[in-house]
């Protein structure tokens, strides 16, 4: 994508799903102050998510997932805080190579904290704990399975409206299966899909298979 994309100051929606676009995502996207939807998924982008995305205060929907990973390992670097994205409700960044901890100030200045927020971050390389500062989200639906997460801060297990109310029924397991446990979703999704014990003693939370963590 050429850098002059940033000259389209009135652009509200940009969808480029499923092409052969590659290279870094231009920082000039941060100039598109009217942008509400950005979908760059299923391309061959690499490098970090531009910090200029923090200026997209009208952005409601962001998708840059890369399930196919046909050429590269996808986006790298840390997960941005998106602290200036005050309208963002849908974030789909799964199947990349994002690494490092989950930001304490993630969406801190959001104007939609009382609304449903959908966050897909599964199949990255994120590490550390899900921080208790995320209690700011009243209705969070989050997929963090298949990362390198070491745990969940205990107050989050009381967020009864998270995961469409499943945290109120199953506690922490509705967010992620704990270490040494797994299921096909990396978390408990209903009464019949509990987190099962893994004889291989997996190291990380959110395992979807009972296998060695060497795959990371």
Secondary structure, 3 states (H helix, E strand, C coil): CCHHHHHCCCCCEEECCCCCCEECCCHHHHHCCCCCEEECCCCEECECCCHHHHHCCCCCEEECCCCCCCCCCCECCCCCCCCCCCCCCEEECCCCCCEEECCCCCCCCCCCCCCEEEEECCCCEEEEEECHHHHHCCEEEEECCCCEEEEECHHHHHCCCHHHHHHHHHHHHHCCCCCCEECCCCCCCCCCCCCEECCCCCCCCCECCCCCHHHC
